Amino acid sequence: MQPKFSAYLDIVRFLAALAVFLGHAAGTNWTQGFLWQLGVYGDTCVVIFFVLSGFVIAWVAENKEGNWWTYGANRVARLWSVIIPALVLTFVIDYFGVRMAPALYLDQPWFNGDHLGLRYLASLFLVHEVWHINYAPGINQPFWSLGYEAFYYLAFGVLTFCKGHKKYLVLAALFLLGGPLMLALLPVWMSGVLAYRTCKNRSLPVPAAFAVFVASGLLLLMSPTLRSAVSFQWMGQEIGGRYLDAILFFANLVAAHGLFKQGAPLPPRMAHAIKKIAATTFVLYLFHRPLIQLFSYIGPADAGSWGRRALVIGATLAIVAVATPMCEQFQRFLRVLCLRWLTPRPASRPAVLAMHAVKAPLAPEYELLKHD
């Protein structure tokens, strides 16, 4: 993976998470509409996550993970290392928030207060979106996308590592379990896989890459307007607009690969800084919604004050920065446990495997892409 292209992917994923966070924080009850313009890009950013996920998973499955148990251990550790702390954080903040600021919770469309035990259990095992049951936990509605991501991880793992025609029966059973929306949004995620295959096999000349890169970027900025021309919904979910965003970002990735494949590498300090900042992306995505709620009910009463805005935005980013290294350590721990459980080991290998797992790096997509 070329360092500049890898850095570009890191920058895009962090900016997408930041836009989702600031768009949610712009609500009237939180910061009185501060940076409200970003709110219309929230769903486009989630599509960018889906496409990036397909790209990165296809890359690591081919280049870093040669068997199903390593693939499975990395996916579970990657997800649970942030999901478990996020669920705990959401529960604690909601528990006190309902009692301290009931007006921000009760009878509000953004709070899922019914069947909490089932919601948290379903979210832990990532089945909270099967058949579009929409069982996101409490205030943390951004969890919805993980139900799709985890399903596509599993489907791609079956397609990649299972042999013979039986894998298609397993895939059919998975889609039957997941429901029609899982299948409807699969092309969005698979466009990332297709982008990886395209970049692997060919590269656009620099002039053409530059033209496509600029054009696709501008069209993505116009997405809120363009979506209206192709919009159609199914079971309450936008389909047409998400397909459009996926096509545009697919073109942007292919163009970026051709544009950034050559030239001098980034300065080491800049490359390191980009990696460190991008590592916060997943934590920011899953932690931001309950933290917005917390700092709104313990902060200054005036949502439009600069004190409230600084607290909601600044304190959330600070907590995410502190929590990210802890989640990385938790991921390493979970990876050891998952490898011990999943790996088919001869009797003579357990100790060697455990030592290898402890020393192994994070799942490749956590740092996003390691340079060859």
C-alpha positions as a printed Julia matrix, in Angstrom:
372×3 Matrix{Float64}:
   0.0     0.0     0.0
   1.47    3.31   -1.06
   2.08    5.61    1.94
   0.41    8.66    0.42
  -2.69    6.71   -0.57
  -2.84    5.14    2.9
  -2.57    8.61    4.45
  -5.38    9.83    2.21
  -7.65    7.03    3.44
  -6.76    7.9     7.02
  -7.6    11.55    6.48
 -10.91   10.76    4.79
 -12.11    8.4     7.5
 -11.26   10.83   10.3
 -12.91   13.78    8.54
 -16.01   11.67    7.91
 -16.26   10.75   11.6
 -15.64   14.37   12.59
 -18.41   15.55   10.25
 -20.84   13.03   11.77
 -19.91   14.2    15.28
 -20.2    17.92   14.52
 -23.43   17.35   12.59
 -24.98   15.63   15.61
 -23.57   18.24   17.99
 -25.23   21.0    15.97
 -28.68   20.13   17.35
 -30.71   22.9    18.96
 -30.56   21.24   22.37
 -26.8    20.75   22.25
 -25.1    23.79   20.65
 -28.02   25.79   19.22
 -27.19   24.95   15.61
 -23.43   25.54   15.68
 -22.0    24.2    12.38
 -25.47   22.97   11.4
 -24.38   22.88    7.75
 -22.52   19.62    8.4
 -25.67   17.82    9.47
 -26.79   17.15    5.91
 -23.6    15.17    5.23
 -24.08   12.63    8.03
 -25.52    9.85    5.9
 -23.01   10.47    3.11
 -20.22   10.05    5.68
 -21.67    6.72    6.78
 -21.63    5.59    3.13
 -17.97    6.62    2.99
 -17.35    4.41    6.05
 -19.05    1.48    4.33
 -17.02    1.85    1.13
 -13.76    2.32    3.05
 -14.6    -0.75    5.12
 -15.09   -2.9     2.03
 -11.82   -1.62    0.56
  -9.77   -2.22    3.7
 -11.29   -5.62    4.52
 -10.59   -6.84    0.97
  -7.0    -5.6     1.3
  -6.26   -7.16    4.69
  -7.96  -10.46    3.79
  -5.7   -10.81    0.77
  -2.46   -9.39    2.13
  -2.43   -9.83    5.92
  -4.87  -12.54    6.96
  -4.43  -15.88    5.25
  -6.94  -17.94    7.23
 -10.41  -17.65    8.7
  -9.37  -17.7    12.36
  -7.01  -14.74   12.04
  -9.64  -12.88   10.02
 -12.33  -13.67   12.59
 -10.18  -12.84   15.62
  -9.2    -9.48   14.17
 -12.77   -8.53   13.31
 -14.16   -9.49   16.73
 -11.33   -7.78   18.62
 -11.61   -4.7    16.44
 -15.34   -4.33   17.02
 -15.68   -5.33   20.68
 -12.68   -3.27   21.81
 -14.77   -0.15   21.16
 -18.32   -1.51   21.29
 -18.05   -2.78   24.88
 -16.71    0.5    26.32
 -19.23    2.45   24.22
 -22.12    0.4    25.61
 -20.93    0.95   29.17
 -20.48    4.67   28.54
 -23.93    4.96   26.95
 -25.64    3.12   29.8
 -24.0     5.22   32.53
 -24.66    8.56   30.8
 -28.26    7.62   29.99
 -28.89    6.33   33.53
 -27.98    9.64   35.09
 -29.28   11.74   32.2
 -32.83   10.41   32.45
 -32.84   11.43   36.11
 -30.98   14.74   35.84
 -32.4    16.04   32.55
 -35.53   14.03   31.69
 -36.61   16.63   29.11
 -33.6    15.66   26.98
 -34.61   11.99   27.05
 -38.22   11.13   27.73
 -40.52   11.15   24.7
 -37.68   12.36   22.5
 -37.17   10.68   19.08
 -33.41   10.29   19.63
 -33.73    8.18   22.81
 -34.52    4.46   22.63
 -35.66    3.79   26.19
 -37.78    0.68   25.74
 -36.56   -2.9    26.15
 -33.12   -1.67   27.23
 -31.83   -5.1    28.2
 -32.64   -6.53   24.79
 -31.25   -3.46   23.04
 -27.89   -3.68   24.8
 -27.65   -7.44   24.33
 -28.55   -7.2    20.64
 -26.02   -4.39   20.17
 -23.28   -6.35   21.92
 -23.74   -9.26   19.52
 -24.41   -6.93   16.58
 -27.83   -8.29   15.67
 -29.65   -5.04   16.45
 -30.42   -4.35   12.76
 -31.51   -7.79   11.55
 -34.77   -7.39    9.66
 -34.48   -3.69   10.44
 -35.58   -4.03   14.06
 -33.58   -0.86   14.84
 -32.58   -1.9    18.36
 -29.82    0.67   18.88
 -28.95    1.14   22.57
 -30.36    4.16   24.4
 -29.11    7.46   23.04
 -26.45    5.88   20.83
 -28.23    5.76   17.48
 -24.93    5.69   15.47
 -24.72    2.02   16.48
 -27.11    1.23   13.6
 -24.35    1.11   10.98
 -22.34   -1.48   12.92
 -25.14   -3.99   12.55
 -24.59   -3.82    8.79
 -20.79   -3.68    8.98
 -20.54   -6.81   11.13
 -22.92   -8.67    8.85
 -20.83   -7.8     5.79
 -17.63   -8.82    7.61
 -19.16  -12.22    8.22
 -20.5   -12.59    4.68
 -17.17  -11.6     3.15
 -15.34  -14.02    5.45
 -17.59  -16.86    4.33
 -17.11  -15.94    0.68
 -13.33  -15.67    1.05
 -12.37  -18.53    3.34
 -15.06  -21.18    2.89
 -14.51  -23.69    0.11
 -16.91  -25.34   -2.3
 -20.48  -24.57   -3.24
 -21.73  -24.87    0.33
 -20.52  -21.36    1.05
 -23.31  -20.03   -1.19
 -25.87  -21.88    0.9
 -24.33  -20.32    4.01
 -24.49  -16.88    2.4
 -28.12  -17.4     1.47
 -28.89  -18.37    5.07
 -27.06  -15.27    6.33
 -29.06  -12.94    4.1
 -32.26  -14.69    5.12
 -31.29  -14.05    8.75
 -30.23  -10.46    8.12
 -33.28   -9.41    6.16
 -33.85   -7.53    2.91
 -32.19   -4.26    3.94
 -28.92   -6.06    4.62
 -29.04   -7.27    1.04
 -30.17   -3.9    -0.32
 -27.2    -2.04    1.15
 -24.67   -4.77    0.33
 -23.7    -3.1    -2.99
 -22.62   -0.01   -1.03
 -20.13   -2.03    1.02
 -19.1    -4.19   -1.95
 -18.25   -1.08   -3.96
 -15.27   -0.78   -1.61
 -14.21   -4.33   -2.44
 -14.58   -3.52   -6.12
 -12.49   -0.37   -5.64
  -9.7    -2.46   -4.11
  -9.8    -4.98   -6.98
  -9.75   -2.13   -9.5
  -6.79   -0.42   -7.82
  -4.93   -3.71   -7.62
  -5.28   -4.47  -11.33
  -4.99   -1.05  -12.94
  -4.2     2.56  -12.22
  -5.44    5.71  -13.9
  -2.88    8.0   -15.56
  -2.18   11.03  -13.4
  -4.04   13.59  -15.58
  -7.18   11.42  -15.72
  -6.85   10.56  -12.01
  -6.66   14.25  -11.13
  -9.76   15.08  -13.19
 -11.81   12.22  -11.7
 -10.55   12.98   -8.18
 -11.63   16.62   -8.37
 -14.93   15.88  -10.09
 -15.94   13.09   -7.67
 -14.95   15.22   -4.68
 -17.04   18.16   -5.86
 -20.0    15.9    -6.58
 -19.74   14.41   -3.08
 -19.85   17.94   -1.68
 -23.04   18.43   -3.68
 -24.48   15.11   -2.46
 -27.33   16.58   -0.37
 -28.68   18.22   -3.53
 -27.91   15.39   -5.95
 -29.51   12.78   -3.71
 -32.93   14.32   -4.21
 -32.79   13.42   -7.92
 -32.21    9.69   -7.3
 -33.76    9.24   -3.87
 -35.91    6.24   -3.14
 -36.57    4.58    0.2
 -37.35    1.05    1.22
 -38.5     0.04    4.67
 -37.73    3.54    5.9
 -34.11    3.53    4.71
 -32.6     5.64    1.93
 -31.33    3.44   -0.9
 -30.93    5.55   -4.04
 -28.93    8.34   -2.41
 -26.59    5.85   -0.77
 -25.96    4.12   -4.08
 -25.08    7.48   -5.63
 -22.65    8.32   -2.82
 -21.05    4.87   -3.11
 -20.5     5.31   -6.85
 -18.96    8.75   -6.35
 -16.65    7.61   -3.56
 -15.68    4.5    -5.54
 -14.54    6.83   -8.34
 -12.74    9.03   -5.81
 -10.8     6.07   -4.36
  -9.72    4.77   -7.76
  -8.65    8.28   -8.77
  -6.8     8.86   -5.48
  -4.89    5.6    -5.99
  -3.68    6.78   -9.4
  -2.95   10.28   -8.13
  -0.97    9.36   -5.01
   0.9     6.3    -6.27
   4.07    8.25   -7.05
   6.11   11.09   -5.63
   8.13   11.63   -2.48
   6.8    10.04    0.72
   5.24   12.15    3.41
   7.56   13.56    6.09
   7.76   11.0     8.93
   6.3    13.36   11.52
   3.34   14.19    9.3
   2.7    10.53    8.52
   2.85    9.66   12.22
   0.5    12.5    13.14
  -2.03   11.42   10.53
  -1.96    7.85   11.86
  -2.41    8.98   15.46
  -5.34   11.23   14.65
  -7.0     8.69   12.36
  -6.74    6.02   15.07
  -9.42    7.92   17.03
 -12.01    7.51   14.27
 -13.91    4.47   15.55
 -13.88    5.67   19.15
 -15.13    9.09   18.07
 -17.93    7.52   16.06
 -19.25    5.36   18.9
 -18.52    7.64   21.87
 -19.65   11.02   20.55
 -23.43   10.73   20.86
 -23.62    9.89   24.59
 -20.85   12.43   25.32
 -22.81   15.16   23.52
 -25.74   14.28   25.76
 -23.61   14.3    28.92
 -21.99   17.68   28.33
 -25.34   19.17   27.38
 -27.0    18.3    30.67
 -24.04   19.07   32.95
 -22.8    22.13   31.05
 -24.03   25.72   30.83
 -27.8    25.95   30.49
 -27.65   28.17   27.41
 -27.11   25.83   24.46
 -26.05   28.74   22.28
 -23.3    29.94   24.6
 -19.68   29.5    23.61
 -19.08   27.8    26.94
 -21.57   25.06   26.08
 -20.2    24.7    22.55
 -16.6    24.5    23.77
 -17.57   21.89   26.38
 -19.62   19.7    24.05
 -17.05   19.71   21.25
 -13.76   20.13   23.1
 -14.44   17.76   25.99
 -15.78   15.07   23.66
 -12.64   15.21   21.51
 -10.43   15.17   24.62
 -12.12   12.08   26.06
 -11.89   10.32   22.69
  -8.16   11.09   22.53
  -7.63    9.63   26.02
  -9.84    6.59   25.42
  -8.31    5.55   22.08
  -5.04    4.08   23.47
  -7.06    2.21   26.12
  -9.26    0.7    23.43
  -6.16   -0.3    21.48
  -4.82   -2.17   24.5
  -8.21   -3.8    25.0
  -8.15   -4.85   21.34
  -4.82   -6.63   21.82
  -6.21   -8.46   24.84
  -9.35   -9.5    22.96
  -7.3   -10.65   20.0
  -5.33  -13.02   22.22
  -8.54  -14.51   23.61
 -10.14  -14.83   20.17
  -7.09  -16.49   18.64
  -6.88  -18.99   21.51
 -10.52  -19.87   20.98
 -10.68  -19.87   17.18
  -7.35  -21.27   16.01
  -7.29  -25.02   15.25
  -4.04  -25.89   17.04
  -2.05  -29.12   17.28
  -1.3   -30.11   20.88
   2.3   -28.91   20.56
   1.48  -25.32   19.52
  -0.65  -23.59   22.2
   2.17  -21.73   23.96
   3.72  -20.57   20.7
   0.37  -19.29   19.48
  -0.32  -17.35   22.65
   3.08  -15.65   22.56
   2.61  -14.74   18.9
  -0.82  -13.29   19.63
   0.48  -11.08   22.44
   3.23   -9.64   20.26
   1.06   -9.26   17.15
   0.08   -5.75   16.03
  -3.44   -4.43   16.04
  -5.87   -5.61   13.4
  -4.62   -3.92   10.23
  -7.68   -1.77    9.66
  -7.41   -0.24   13.14
  -4.25    1.59   12.14
  -6.0     1.54    8.81
  -3.35    0.2     6.43
   0.18   -0.73    7.32
   2.72    0.25    4.68
   4.5    -2.57    2.93
